[in-house]
Amino acid sequence: MNDVITAGVDGTPESLSAILWAAHEARLRHARLRLLHAWVLLAPEPVDRPLEELEEGDQNYWPHRMMEEAVTAVRTRFPDLPVDPVLVPADPLDALQKAAGESDLLVLGSRDLGPVSRFALGELGLKLVAHTECPTVLVRARPGIAATGQDGEVVVGLGLHGPCEALLAFAFDAAARRGAALRAVHGRHLPSYAYNRGGGVEPVLAEEAARDARQELAAALHPWREKYPDLRVNERVVMESPAPALLHSAADTRLLIVGRRHRRRLPAPRIGHVVQAAVHHAPCPVAVVPHE
């Protein structure tokens, strides 16, 4: 554990929401908050140069201005939280990826553009989600929704087609820290044997498949229920495609957690369709947890 949470700073409302969410999480974890802004054109200057010494036309004025506003927002709401503002003269992808390797959590803003929100995460966010080895949380800026996400359940989507210990460890810990209930959601297609020749569903066979799925989900959660005996855990199996099954559970959710499996044999890391759907469409903060 590094006891550091890093949040990206870029001066947007989404970035501010992410910063405040990260600050709340840092307080829950008794961790330091690192605020990072990276820009390749940052000019060399003395360490800790105050904004008052810069003029608006100065090359570094706006990076300092963004950082000062971010620090002020955090210290106004979390006055006792340790905050480390960092300006880095580097490409944002490289700087954030390096910072993620030194952090327990990376937090980024995720744009919400209404009907076209499925295109809103952006190339930088997608690359970071696919490459970082620590969990990454994406936070939207929405009117009427608290940036820190203080209400609702914590929801985790489980695939059950391989080990998911790191994902469950993150989910149970997140719910326990918040004093929230954890809802574990598993979606799967009905097997082919549950359909008759006319394409209709055989109710008895469909229920048999659902019962098997519920038993698998219960078995995966059992050791974690024993480890967190005071945590309320709700299990939900939906016999439909995993992505919509998970998104249907995301309304009024405090935090949605999905897993990204390491694909070490692929030429480049990538994220699956469930993670794609969650980070583009979920209305709540989304945590993407890399695991084996």
N, C-alpha and C positions, 0 to 999 in steps of 0.2 A: 504494500500500500504506500502510495506517495503522499496521501493526505493533501492533494492539490486538485482543484477543479478549475479547468480552463474554459473561459468563454470568449468567443470572438467578438471584436468591437469594430463596427463599420459605420456607426452614426445613424442607422435606420431604426424605425420603430420595432422591427422584428429583432434587431440586435439588442435593443433595450429590453424587450421582453425576455430574450434569452439570458441576458446578464442578470436580471432580477430573479429568474428561475434558478440560475446557477448559484446566486447568492443564497437563496433559501435552501438549496440542496447542500451548500457548503456548511451552512449553520447546522443542518440536521446531522451532518457527518463530522462536525467539529474539524473541518478542513479549511485550508487557505483558498482564497479565490484569486486566480490569476486572470487579469483582463489583458487580452492580447490584440494589438492592431499591427498588421504587417503591410508594408508598402515599399516597393523596390526603390522608389525615388526619395525616401527619407534621407535628408542630408545629415552628415556628421555634426554633432553639437555636444556641448558639455552635458554630463550626466545630470538628470533631475532639473533640467532647465525649466523654470516656471513659465506658464502661458503669458504672464504679464510682460515678460521680456521680448515677446514676439509680436510683430505687427501682422495685420491680416494678410498682407501680401507675401509674408514669409513662407518659404516652401514647406516648413513643418508646422505652420500655424493650425491648419485644420486637423491633422492627426492629434496634436496636443489638445485642441478644443474638444474633439470627440471623446478623447480619453478622460479629460477633466469632467465632462458631463456624465460619463459612465460612472466614474468614481463617486461623484456627488450623489447620483441616484442610489447607488448601493449604500453609501454611508448614511444617507438620510433615513433609509429603511432598516438597515442593519448596522448600527453604529459601532458595535463591538467586533464585527467580522474582520479578520486580517485580509487586506486587499493588496495585491501586487500589480500595479499597472506597468505594462511592458509594451514599448514601441520597438518594432524590429524592422530593419531595412532589408526586407527579403520578400520573395514571392509568397502571397498568402497561403497557397496550398502547401508549400514546403515548410513554412513557419508553423502552421497549425498542425501539420502532420508530426513535426518534431515535438511540438508541445504536447500532443496527445500521448506520445511515447513516455512523457514524464508526468502524466496525469492519471488520476483515477477515472476521470470523466471529461469529455469534451462537449461543450454546449454551443449550439449555433442557432441563429435566427433562420426561420423558414418562411418565405414570402407567401401570402395568401391573396390570390387575385380573383376570388369568387369563382365564376364558371370555368375559368382556365387555370384553377389552382393546381391541376395535375401537372402543369409545366413549371411550377413555381419554385421548386427546390434549387434549381440552378446547377451548372456544371461543377462548381467548386464543392457544394454540399454533397453531390452524388459521389464525387471522387473521394472525399473524406470518409463518407459512410462506408465505401467499399474497401478503403485501405487501412483505416485506423485499427489498432489492436486493442484499444480501450473502448468501452461503450460510448456512443455518441448520442446526444439528445438534441432533437430539432424542435424548436419552439416557435409557434406562430404569434403574431400580434393581432388580437381580436378584441374589439370593444365589448365591454361587459364581462370579459373572462379574465379572472385574476392571473397575472403572469406567473405567480408561484403555484397555481393549481392546487388550491387548498381544499376543494370539495370533490366528492365522488370516489369511486373505487379505483384501485390500480388493476389494470387488465393485462394479462400476458397471453400471447398466442403461442400455442404449442403444436409442433408438427408430429411428434411421436414416431418419426421414422429413423431416429438415431439418438444418441446421447444428447442431453440438453441440460447438463448439470450447471454450467455457468449461467445459462439463461434463467433457470429456476432460482439459483442463488441470488442473482440480481433482483428478480421479481419479489421473492419473499422478503429480502432485506429492504427493498424500497417500500413495500406495504407496511412492514413492521415499523420502520422509522417514522412513517406518517400516521400510524395508528389507524390505517385504513383497511378495509376488506380487500382481499385479492380474488379476482375472478379469472379463472383459467379457462381459456376458450380453445376448443379444438374443432376444426372444420375438415370434413373429408367428403369426397364424392361417394354416392351410393355405389357399391360394387355391381358389376354387370349381372351377377346372378340374381339381384333384387328386381330386375326388370323382366316382364313377360315378353312373349314374341311380338305382341302388338305395340311394344314400347311403353306400356304402362308399368306402374310400380306395384310389386307384390307386397302388401302391407306387412305380412308376417316376416318375410325375408328382410324387408327394410328395417323392421324393429330389431331383428336379430343382429343386423350389421351395426345398428346404433348401440345396442347393448354391448357388443364387443368393443366398440370405440369407448364407451363409458368405462368399461373395465380397464382398458389400457390407460386411459387418462387417470383413473383413480390409482392405479399401480405406480405411475410415474410420480404422482404427487404424494404418495403415502409417506416416504421417508422425510419429506420436507414438512409435512403436517406434524410429524413427530418432533422435528427439530424446532418448530414454531407452534407449540400447542395452544397458545393464546390467540393466534391469528385466525380470523374467520376467512375461510376459503370456500368460494363458490365454484362449482364445476359446471361447465356448459359444453355440450357436444352438439354440433350443428351439422346435419348431413347435407352440406352444400360445399361449393368451392371455398377453400380456406380464406382467400382474401376478402370476399364479401361477408363471410361468416364473422371475421374479425372486425371489419368496419361497422357492421351492424351492432357490435357491442361497444363501439367507441364513443357514442353519445354520452354526455355527462360523465365522462371518465377523467380522472385526475391525471393519469399517466398511462399510456399504451406502450407495452414492451414487446418487441419482436426480436427474433434471433437471426443472425447472419452467419451461416456456416463457412468455415475456412475451406476454400477450394484450392488446395495447394497444387493440384495437378493441372489446373487451368493456366493458360498463358498470362492471364491478368485477373485480379480479383473482380468480382461483380456481385450484385445483389439480386436476389430472387424476386419473383412477382409479388409475393406477399409483402416483403419489405418495400418494394416500389409502391404498392397500393397504400400502405400505411403512411409512408413519409409524404406522399402527395395528397392524400385525401382525408386523413384523420384530423378532426378539429382540435384535438388536444395535443400536448407535448408527446413526442414519440421517442422512445429510447431504443436504439439499435445495438444489440449486444452480440459481439463476435464470439463464436464458440466452436468447439470441434464437432 
